Amino acid sequence: MKVGARSTTGWRATISVAMSNYIEAGSIIAIATSLTFWQDEFGISNFAVGLLAALSANAFGAAVGAAIGGPLCDRYGRKAIYTYDLLVYMAGVLLAAFAFNFTMLLAAFIITGLAVGAGVPASWTYIAEEAPSVERAKHVGTAQLAWSVGPLIGFALAAALAPMGLLGSRIIFLHLFVVAAVVWWIRQGLAESKIWSDEAVNETRELTASVGARGIKGLFSKKVNITALLLLGGIYLFWNTVAGQAGIFMPRVYETAGLESAVQQNLLQVLVWGCTVLATYFGFMRYADRVSQRALYVFGAALGIVGWIVLVAFTDGGLTTMLAFAILWGISSGIGAQAFYSLWASEMFATPYRASAQGVMFFAVRTATGLLSYFFPTMLAATGLTTVGILLVALLTIALVIGAVAAPDTQGKTLQEIEVERYGAPLSPELIETPASSGHPTQGSNPATESGHKAPA
């Protein structure tokens, strides 16, 4: 596909699509680091702060966006989402940057959340469909890497701009506007997902009978889909309910634990996300295609649990406690639930409802996060860190157990081979890879190999 003389393929395409995760995480951090400033500026209550968080990209806003965007992605194609969602996102962050009252700010957070929700399931789906089967985790891990870099840069900017107060927060929202505009321009050269295009063109009565109708209707028509929804939804639900609060309310958690300096709080989060970036690249992207995914998942989940136990058990605000938590939670987030969820969610559903499935799960998970976000600031202030921390540790433990027991066996298989195992027939038989394929197999004609681009080491 060409837009003028420009075509976006290979790793350039993967990275441009993965940037949905950068702006999602960046939005959450921009909100997290600015809530206190907005609260002081507009004189709003803790309850109103919870409402802002609950309706934002961290929770309900993204949930509704995913519920809409996922099915649209399956019906009209992955590229259709990329044509418009970033334009909506840019409108939202620009409104936030110039908000002068609570109503404007709330509207900005809702608009931004809707755009984020629509874009993220589409990005995970597109990357997985275009990735070589033997390096699918590496490619999908790019989205996780972008998701990690967003908070790293966001908290670094927040620390640097903290002396400017609310003006510094407005600048962070403007930076997201600029990043989104650049990514939107690059994405105009994206080709449609090959596997989705061929399925849409070649769909027959026999194949439809095999896999069911497109979108939500087909998704809930088969038991195998419902089982996968429960498994993956369970993993992501319990983990993200914790991660969602940590993402947007961690400065308040640090304050409750005894660390009151806003700059120190932001610098500690820079350490958390620096560890997440390193763990994603040197852990998940390098090894998830090679070693036991179940074992790697359990290891990452266990580190997260230990990290929160350390923070809750030693709530003295001491440097050793804070550093231990930051390192453990950061590494866990890089090789833990979200990375594996984004990989497995793209593998365990057939092409006609792959994005719809992710939209449904994202909706359910972010709704649960939103419910807790609505009350989290008040609950933290009323009960303290110990009570809240025990709840968070329990949720992380449930996510670990679900993944340890029910992790799927999809490693190294093509999406069509997985469909044969799960549905009894491939969706697009002409695209199946064989063992005789080249040492760098692809689904159909993968731009990542056609263009001559190589995966990073």
Buried (B, 14 or more C-beta within 10 A) or exposed (E): EEEEEEBBBBBBBBBBBBBBBBBBBBBBBBBBBBBBBBBEBBEBEBEBBBBBBBBBBBBBBBBBBBBBBBBBBBBEBBBBBBBBBBEBBBBBBBBBBEBEEBEBBBBBBBBBBBBBBBBBBBBBBBBBBBBBBBBBBBBBBBBBBBBBBBBBBBBBBBBBBBEEBBEBBBBBBBBBBEBBBEBBEBBBBBBBBBBBBBBBEEBEEEBBEBBBEBBBEBBBEBEBBEEBBBBBBBBBBBBBBBBBBBBBBBBBBBBBBBBEEBEBBBBBBBBBBBBBBBBBBEBBBBBBBEEEBBEBBBBBBBBBBBBBBBBBEBBEBEEEBBEBBBBBBBBBBBBBBBBBBBBBBBBBBBBBBBBBBBBBBBBBBBBBBBBBBBBBBBBBEEBBBEEBBBBBBEBBBBBBBBBBEBBBEBBBBBBBBBBBBBBEBBBBEEBBBEEEBEEBBBBBEBBBBEBEBEBEE
